[in-house]
Amino acid sequence: MRVVEVPVAVRVSLLSRYAVLPRLAGTSFIPLALMARLPLAKLTLGTLTLVSVASSSYALGGLAAGGVGVGAAIGAPVLGWIADRTGQRRVVLIAGLVNAAAMAAIVAACYPPGGLHEPHAGMVLPAALAAGLTNPQVGPLARARWMALTESRPLRELERDAAFSYEGTADEVTFVLGPALVGALAAFVAPWLPLVVAALVSAVFVTAFALHSTAASVRPKPGPRVPAAGSRRPGAWAPVLIPIGAMLAMGAYFGGTQTALTAFAGGLRSAEAAGLLYSALGLTSAVAALSVAAWPSRFVLPARWSASAALLLGATLLLFTPQTLGAMTLVMLLVGIPVGPIMVTVYAIGGRLAPAGRVGTVMTALASGLVAGVALGAGWAGALAESGGPQSAYTVPITAAGVLLLLGVVVMVLRRGRG
């Protein structure tokens, strides 16, 4: 019976598939969750810009931005684990308010009283670390809510495809829009304004996200209530390491590409154009992520992962060919096409592999892997670019794409092995 129902549903228009999401979560949930994730998209670059300008030190600015990344990589799975055990509402509410205060503390550290405008590392770095640690992880926790909302639905796989496709697009849109807002506000108003706006957005919209009725759909699963065959069994977590490794590779791809593009644009004396080049990837990635909901159900998740990773590897090899900004923009538009589907697919597989009652933990662990990967890829590509220019730095995204393909093949083999 199921085999008959799914193809019929596939014929429904793409718009109709997305129309079910507001009915599931309520009309206010989508705009609230979209706005609530903006602070994370602005936090790292906003901190880098503010601290660098206020201190006249790119080194201190880089350390502060790194502190945000390290904090987020550590804090994300911790917040997810607490949310799984106690419920999302209280955790997100407290994290959002503390996060807003931490961003305000970064601004205050950069403009100490008494007219001094020389930020001290001892004040800036703890505030930056706290801002990363307390980031409320709206995107991963929203995915956990979609998993819970669709759990008892007859066409839950199709609805989850639509929900995860939307979430992937929302992430891409905010991570393109966020840096653009940071650049505009910092350049045309003041370098402190992006973080002040981010703090206000966190205080208002993250609070609204925390209090939204969908938070009740994710029921807390305290440790003693989990069956022995569930998440308490050590082997239950082993399969989750594959999608976490994939997100680490995806992050390394992002970080390596950003750094390589900066070196490429700098070689053309247009370093400020690197952000625009990278935004081309985000544009096609967002559109492709939306399309995943229309992919046929016969194109199963492991096959989607492998096919998209193979396309990504092939497209990434084209990075060696452009000699102009225009040509590189075209390559980045092509590179972005498989990125969105990979992200959607990895999150979907992570949700399926999550032990009982631990979806939030897994989703935030995936986000943590992405953040850690960005730092790893950026650092590795930076060292290569320093010694060999952008051509050497391209090694990082190519390697990361190869790892993604390898892990996709592993998932396919494991699936076939289980029949």
C-alpha positions in Angstrom: 0.0 0.0 0.0 2.8 2.4 0.8 4.4 1.8 -2.6 1.2 3.0 -4.2 0.7 6.1 -2.0 4.2 7.6 -2.4 4.3 8.0 -6.2 0.9 9.6 -6.1 2.1 12.1 -3.6 5.2 12.8 -5.7 3.0 14.2 -8.4 1.8 17.0 -6.2 3.3 20.3 -7.0 6.4 21.5 -5.2 4.4 24.5 -3.8 1.8 22.1 -2.4 4.4 20.2 -0.6 5.7 23.3 1.1 2.2 24.5 1.9 1.8 21.7 4.4 4.6 23.1 6.6 2.6 26.1 8.0 -0.3 23.8 8.7 2.0 21.5 10.7 3.8 24.1 12.7 1.6 27.2 12.5 1.9 30.2 10.3 4.2 32.1 12.7 6.8 29.4 13.1 8.6 29.8 9.8 9.3 33.5 10.0 10.2 33.3 13.7 12.7 30.5 13.1 14.1 32.3 10.1 14.7 35.6 12.1 15.9 33.7 15.2 18.8 32.1 13.3 20.1 35.4 11.9 22.3 36.2 15.0 24.5 33.2 14.4 25.0 34.2 10.8 26.2 37.6 11.9 28.1 36.7 15.0 31.5 35.5 13.7 32.0 38.1 11.0 30.4 40.9 13.2 32.9 40.0 16.0 35.8 39.9 13.6 34.9 43.3 12.1 34.2 45.1 15.4 37.3 43.8 17.3 39.6 44.4 14.3 38.4 47.9 13.8 38.2 48.8 17.5 41.7 47.4 18.4 43.4 48.0 15.0 44.6 44.4 15.3 43.5 41.7 12.8 45.2 39.2 15.1 42.9 40.0 18.1 39.9 40.2 15.7 40.8 36.7 14.4 41.3 35.3 17.9 37.9 36.7 18.9 36.2 35.2 15.9 37.9 31.9 16.6 36.7 32.1 20.2 33.1 32.3 18.8 33.7 29.3 16.6 35.3 27.2 19.4 32.5 28.2 21.8 29.8 27.2 19.2 31.5 23.9 18.4 31.5 23.0 22.1 28.2 24.5 23.1 26.0 23.2 20.3 25.9 19.5 21.3 25.7 20.4 25.0 22.6 22.6 24.4 21.1 19.9 22.2 21.7 17.2 24.9 20.1 19.4 27.6 17.2 20.2 25.3 16.6 16.5 24.7 16.6 15.7 28.4 14.6 18.7 29.7 12.7 20.1 26.8 13.6 22.8 24.3 11.6 25.7 25.7 13.6 26.6 28.9 17.0 25.8 27.3 16.4 28.0 24.2 14.9 30.8 26.3 17.8 31.0 28.7 20.4 30.5 25.9 18.9 33.3 23.8 18.9 35.8 26.6 22.4 34.9 27.7 23.6 35.0 24.1 22.2 38.5 23.7 24.0 39.6 26.9 27.3 38.0 25.6 27.1 39.9 22.3 26.5 43.1 24.3 29.5 42.3 26.4 31.7 42.0 23.2 30.6 45.6 22.3 31.2 46.8 25.8 34.7 45.2 25.8 35.6 47.0 22.6 34.5 50.4 24.0 35.6 50.4 27.7 34.6 53.4 29.8 36.9 56.4 30.3 37.3 57.2 26.6 39.7 54.3 26.0 39.3 52.6 22.7 41.8 49.8 23.0 40.1 46.5 23.7 41.9 44.1 25.9 42.1 40.4 25.0 41.3 39.5 28.6 37.9 41.1 28.2 37.1 40.5 24.5 38.0 36.8 24.3 35.8 35.5 27.2 32.9 37.5 25.9 33.4 36.0 22.4 33.7 32.5 23.8 30.5 33.0 25.8 28.7 34.2 22.7 29.6 31.0 20.9 28.9 28.7 23.8 25.4 30.1 24.3 24.3 30.3 20.7 20.7 28.9 20.8 21.2 26.6 17.8 17.8 27.5 16.3 18.4 25.6 13.0 19.2 22.2 14.5 16.5 22.5 17.1 13.9 23.5 14.5 14.8 20.3 12.6 14.2 18.3 15.7 10.7 19.9 16.0 9.9 19.0 12.4 11.0 15.4 13.1 8.6 15.3 16.1 5.7 17.1 14.2 5.8 14.6 11.4 6.4 11.4 13.5 2.9 10.1 13.3 2.0 11.4 9.8 1.3 8.8 7.1 3.5 10.6 4.6 6.1 11.7 7.1 9.1 11.0 4.8 7.7 13.3 2.1 6.9 16.0 4.6 10.3 15.7 6.3 11.9 16.1 2.8 10.0 19.3 2.4 10.8 20.5 6.0 14.5 19.7 5.7 14.7 21.2 2.2 13.2 24.4 3.6 15.6 24.4 6.6 18.6 24.0 4.3 17.4 26.9 2.2 16.8 29.0 5.4 20.3 28.3 6.6 21.8 29.3 3.2 19.7 32.5 3.0 20.7 33.6 6.5 24.4 32.8 6.0 24.3 34.9 2.8 22.2 37.7 4.2 23.9 37.8 7.6 27.4 38.7 6.3 25.9 41.2 3.8 24.1 42.9 6.7 27.3 43.0 8.8 29.2 44.6 5.9 26.5 47.2 5.2 25.8 48.2 8.8 29.5 48.3 9.7 30.5 50.3 6.6 27.7 52.8 6.5 26.8 53.2 10.2 29.2 51.9 12.8 31.2 48.6 13.4 29.4 48.0 16.7 25.9 48.1 15.1 25.8 44.6 13.7 26.4 42.9 17.1 23.9 45.3 18.8 21.3 44.4 16.2 22.1 40.7 16.5 21.7 41.0 20.3 18.3 42.6 19.9 17.2 40.0 17.4 18.3 37.2 19.7 16.4 38.7 22.7 13.2 39.1 20.7 13.0 36.4 18.1 14.9 33.6 19.9 12.6 34.2 22.9 9.6 33.9 20.6 11.0 30.7 19.1 11.5 29.3 22.5 7.9 30.0 23.6 6.3 28.9 20.3 3.9 26.0 20.7 6.0 23.7 18.5 8.5 23.4 21.4 6.0 21.1 23.2 6.1 18.7 20.2 9.6 17.6 21.3 9.1 15.6 24.4 12.0 15.5 26.9 13.6 12.1 27.3 15.5 11.9 30.6 18.2 9.4 30.7 16.5 6.8 33.0 13.4 6.7 30.7 15.4 5.7 27.6 15.2 1.9 27.0 18.3 -0.1 27.3 18.1 -0.9 23.6 18.0 2.8 22.7 20.3 5.7 23.2 22.0 4.2 26.3 23.5 1.4 24.2 27.0 2.6 23.1 26.6 1.0 19.6 23.5 3.1 18.9 25.7 6.1 18.5 28.2 4.6 16.1 26.2 5.1 12.9 25.7 8.8 13.8 29.5 9.4 13.5 29.2 9.1 9.7 26.9 12.1 9.2 28.9 14.0 11.8 32.0 13.3 9.8 30.3 14.5 6.7 29.3 17.8 8.3 33.0 18.2 9.5 34.0 17.7 5.8 31.3 20.0 4.6 32.5 22.7 7.1 36.1 22.2 5.9 34.8 22.6 2.3 33.2 25.9 3.3 36.2 27.2 5.3 38.7 26.2 2.6 36.7 27.7 -0.2 36.2 31.0 1.6 40.0 31.3 2.2 40.9 30.2 -1.3 38.5 32.7 -2.8 40.0 35.4 -0.6 43.5 34.6 -1.9 42.1 34.4 -5.5 40.4 37.8 -5.3 43.4 39.3 -3.5 45.6 38.2 -6.4 43.4 40.3 -8.6 43.6 43.2 -6.2 39.9 42.8 -5.3 40.0 41.0 -1.9 36.8 42.7 -0.9 35.0 40.8 -3.7 35.6 37.4 -2.0 32.4 37.6 -0.1 30.4 38.3 -3.3 32.1 35.3 -5.0 31.2 33.1 -2.0 27.6 34.4 -2.0 27.2 32.9 -5.5 27.6 29.4 -4.0 25.0 30.2 -1.4 22.5 31.4 -4.0 22.4 28.2 -6.1 22.8 26.1 -2.9 19.6 27.6 -1.5 17.6 27.0 -4.7 18.9 23.4 -5.0 18.0 22.7 -1.4 14.4 23.7 -2.1 14.2 21.4 -5.0 15.0 18.3 -2.9 11.4 18.0 -1.8 10.4 17.3 -5.4 13.0 14.5 -5.9 11.4 11.1 -6.4 11.3 8.8 -3.3 13.0 6.1 -5.3 16.1 8.3 -5.3 16.9 7.2 -1.7 19.0 9.2 0.7 22.3 7.3 0.4 22.1 7.6 -3.4 21.3 11.3 -3.2 24.3 11.8 -0.9 26.7 10.0 -3.2 25.5 11.5 -6.5 25.5 15.1 -5.0 29.0 14.6 -3.6 30.3 13.3 -6.9 28.9 16.3 -8.7 30.5 18.6 -6.0 33.9 17.0 -6.5 33.7 17.4 -10.3 32.6 21.0 -10.0 35.3 21.8 -7.4 38.0 20.7 -9.8 36.9 23.6 -12.0 38.3 26.0 -9.4 41.7 25.8 -11.1 40.4 27.2 -14.4 39.0 30.8 -13.8 41.3 33.8 -14.3 38.8 36.5 -13.8 36.2 37.4 -11.1 33.4 36.8 -13.6 34.6 33.3 -14.5 35.0 32.4 -10.9 31.4 33.6 -10.2 30.1 31.2 -12.8 32.1 28.3 -11.3 30.8 29.1 -7.8 27.3 29.1 -9.1 27.9 25.6 -10.4 29.6 24.5 -7.2 26.6 25.6 -5.1 24.2 23.3 -6.9 25.1 20.0 -5.1 25.9 21.8 -1.7 22.3 22.3 -0.6 21.1 18.8 -1.4 24.1 17.3 0.5 23.3 19.4 3.6 19.6 18.4 3.4 20.4 14.8 2.9 23.0 14.6 5.7 20.7 16.2 8.2 17.9 13.8 7.1 20.1 10.8 7.6 21.3 12.1 10.9 17.7 12.4 12.1 17.0 8.8 11.1 20.1 7.4 12.8 19.6 9.4 16.0 19.0 7.2 19.0 15.5 7.4 20.6 14.9 10.7 22.2 18.2 12.2 21.1 17.3 14.0 17.8 18.2 17.4 19.3 21.6 16.1 20.4 22.4 14.7 17.0 21.2 17.8 15.1 23.3 20.1 17.2 26.3 17.8 17.0 26.0 18.0 13.2 26.0 21.8 13.4 28.9 21.6 15.7 30.8 19.5 13.2 30.1 22.1 10.6 31.5 24.9 12.7 34.6 22.9 13.6 35.1 22.0 10.0 35.0 25.6 8.9 37.7 26.5 11.3 39.8 23.5 10.3 39.4 24.2 6.6 40.1 27.9 6.9 43.2 27.3 8.9 44.5 24.6 6.5 43.7 26.6 3.4 45.2 29.7 4.9 48.6 28.0 5.4 48.5 26.6 1.9 47.5 29.9 0.4 50.3 31.7 2.3 53.0 29.4 0.7 51.4 28.5 -2.7 48.6 30.9 -3.4 45.0 30.0 -4.2 46.0 27.1 -6.4 47.4 25.3 -3.4 44.4 26.3 -1.2 42.1 24.6 -3.6 43.4 21.3 -2.3 41.3 21.7 0.8 37.8 21.9 -0.8 38.8 19.1 -3.3 39.9 16.9 -0.4 36.8 17.7 1.6 34.6 16.9 -1.4 36.4 13.6 -1.8 35.8 12.7 1.8 32.1 13.5 1.4 31.9 11.2 -1.6 33.7 8.4 0.3 31.3 8.7 3.2 28.3 8.7 0.8 29.6 5.4 -0.7 30.0 4.0 2.8 26.4 4.8 3.6 25.2 3.1 0.4 27.2 0.0 1.2 25.9 -0.2 4.7 22.3 0.2 3.5 22.8 -2.6 1.0 24.4 -4.8 3.6 21.2 -4.4 5.8 19.0 -5.4 2.8 
